[in-house]
Amino acid sequence: MNWFIYAIFGMLAFSAMLIIFKQLSIMGLKPALILVFVFGFGMLLYLAHLIITKSPLNVNINVIILLGIAAFLSYIGNFFYVAAIDLAPNPGFAIAIVGFQAVLVTIASVFLFASEFSLVNVVGVVLALIGIILIGL
């Protein structure tokens, strides 16, 4: 499968997960509790995946440092993400604003990884920014 198909599957799974997050919030669960269970179950699934696929666990100190930073950012980002879904009048509003991360990653990738960035991409970024502004009104 190519990256686009993987992205579609990921989008569908995350969409369902976020709807479940909103339902759990309506049922009275706090964002931190939701995330403890989701990441706890997720850790078990990833561990099983590593065991089943016999993936090597070779990591050095630089990798561990980057993983630690990523985990911290994941904690912050996911906590505020789920809290925003809980508080937003429509969970799609919060999801759309957080989705602007795609634009930030796209722009950062140009500088960090020499990724492509065409005029069409610039137009997409501008339209995404306009959408975020409209959602926030």
Secondary structure, 3 states (H helix, E strand, C coil): CCHHHHHHHHHHHHHHHHHHHHHHHHCCCCHHHHHHHHHHHHHHHHHHHHHHCCCCCCCCHHHHHHHHHHHHHHHHHHHHHHHHHHHCCCHHHHHHHHCCHHHHHHHHHHHHHCCCCCHHHHHHHHHHHHHHHHHHC
